[in-house]
Amino acid sequence: MSSPVPIKTSGKVRVRFAPSPTGYLHVGGGRTALYNYLFAKHFGGEFILRIEDTDQARNTIESLKMVIEDLQWLGLHWDEGPDPVTLEDKGPHGPYKQSKRLDIYKKYADQLIQSGKAYYCFLTDAELEAQRESAMKGGRPPHVQSPYEEWPLEKSLARLQAGDKAVVRFRTKPLKKDYLLQDLVRGEVRFPSDMVGDFVILRSDGMPVYNFCCVVDDYLMKISHVFRAEEHLPNSLRQLMIYEGLNWELPQFGHVSLVLDEDRQKLSKRKGATSCHQFHEEGYLPEALKNFIALLGWSHPEGKEILSMEEMIAGFNGERLNPAGAVFDGTKLKWMNAQHLRALPNEDLWKLTEPFLKKAGVHVLDDKSWQMKSIETFKTSMETLQDAVALYQSLDDKQFSVDGTSAEVLGWEPTAKVLQTWKDLLSNDPSEFLSEGDFLKIQDQVKEKAAVKGKNLFQPIRVAVIGKPHGTELKILVPLISKKSLIHRADQVLNSIKG
């Protein structure tokens, strides 16, 4: 592999993301979409969403909606493609769903047939399998040897007219040369033409295959640059042949590294969350996920790690993409999410956090000043929005209970006196909420009046506040719980001792 070739952007930059709608967007696909989006925005170009939905058995409208939902959440808004609400096409180069472009593919397949670059093949599945087995036994590449390659077109058309089915194959035997791909990430990549035999471009039911669709769509949609995962590199030879057969100019290709798990295998669901939707559900911010996946195979010119969308667009010109596999580090993602989360204004962070609390059934005060105070208190303890649930549960009276781990503390001889003193001092305090200073003052008074110190003081009070002897510092929590609630909780714990 040689050095990456220079990127040319003399004309209008037009890039595309072309997912197959089979479910929520994988983070690897999200990264491909992001790279194309950043490249387009850096050069003032256009980002197109094209839907590769010719696999009718696996592609569904529901899955298309899932992909669109994830792209919208990430903020990767496209200039042309399906409308995110109606799914109707918008843009001058549609349709943008391949299933709606079958007549277009047939037109160009016919053009290749007429020019002798492709032909109708009537080989059955059984005949193809027999050929493959024979080639394998003979140590030969399993390339198709079609007896129909040299048939006159009129003979093939007559057989089709009679009702027989045929695929359309691209003719490769005359192409005895090496094909060169000037890859924007990997440099010059060489493909000997005999790596492939005559390959199908149209199935017998008229459905086009991926490589043919891809070429036709990229050309007609005026795509200038294609950034895609390295797993598509083996498709390049067939696509180069089709471009040549149609006398079309190539876009510039860049094959980016795969996203790997910690075992350096392709990231898969068995290792945890892999879809953008899952990370959304787990409370990650789209800004953080974009920042993280952008750096899986690319580096900022100034070496920055925490990046806004504006900084990524400004720095992404396609020249710092690394061909080496990028390991997905979940710990690093969580750290990065925490940085983005803590940088948010409290009001914005509360709006994002509240739905997680509601979903978990956590009841909080409907008071803005309390909400702002609580989020300011807890944000440094949060790595994801989901982390807020456990933090706020300790403030919810309906979820207060005495944990089993409190049994030992409740059995200590001075505990009942500590709790009663705590309750009495709370009852005598005139304020609705204690400040941190008020709490520390009352805690010192309990220490003096109950003649206790150390764990005999702190742990019983903690049980009276959160129902267990260990957890968040009380001076942080107590100012967020009303005095009325603190007294009620102390009563519950005292009653559990008496009971």
C-alpha angles and dihedrals in degrees: 000000000000132000118294114272120242116272115242118209102164095128132040111311110231120171133172143206111208113186126179105230104234100128141312119346114275114226088242089058089044090056092049090051091047094051092050091046093049092047092051094048093045091058097035090250137136131272116211127196112209122180118220098203105148092116094089093181094060107024118087138171088239090057091047089055089050092054091047091048091054094047090049091049090051089051094238098145116185129219095213133021139063115352106250091230107032097024087223115140120262122188140055099269102058160163087087095187112080092216087066094051101064094118089053092053091047091052093057094040087055089049090055091047093050092050092049094247092114138025144192114264122197098185112140124227089252092053092048092050091050090051092049093051092048092050092048092050090049093049092243128135108267093244117155116255102200119193087201095063092093098037114124110252091240091059092051092047091051091053090049089049088055089059102262120141124232140175121224113240128195112233112237106164095086091052099085103164144080118274116216124209115196096211119199091214105028104032121225113000118191123210120186108219093231090067086092136036127212103315133201119255098169125031121223091260090057095256113138122229123241099259094051094046090048095055096044094046096045091050097045092043089052094237109183101185133023120200111183140148120285090245085078093058093093088057091060098083093057091045093049089053092050092048089051092046091055094041091238128151116247124240115229112269129210120182110202126204124271121256107245135196123233089277088056092247123129108283110262139171093258088075095055133265114013105156126081087231092060092052089048090052092048092056104259118149118240089228090057095045091050091048091050099046092043088064093051094097101353134071130204114247090240094043093247118162104188106060137174121216089256092054092048092050092048092050101040112091095141095254101105099056113132119217092207119101114267120223117223106228109195092191091055091048091052091050091049091048090053090054092052092042095052092048091061121101109257093245092055092045091051092052090054094044100047096071090056090053092048092048090052092048094245112156118212136173116280091225121115098209090051090047092051092047092049095048091048088052096048104035094087089056094051126090094166134017088249089064088070091071096069091041095051095041088073088061095051113095091200090061096044115117136148108260121223089242087070095068096095093048092048089053095058114111098236096043097092091051092048092051095046091049090048091051094047093050090049090051091054094051112098099207126097092221129023119233119223088258092050091052094050090048093051091045089055090049091052089050090054100040096043092039093228136124142176118019091349087065104034103041099051090049090048090052088050091053105038105009096247136071097239133048144079117004110274094223086064097044104038096065088058095054119074118243088240090058093046091054092047091051092048088053091052092052093045090050091051089055094048091044 
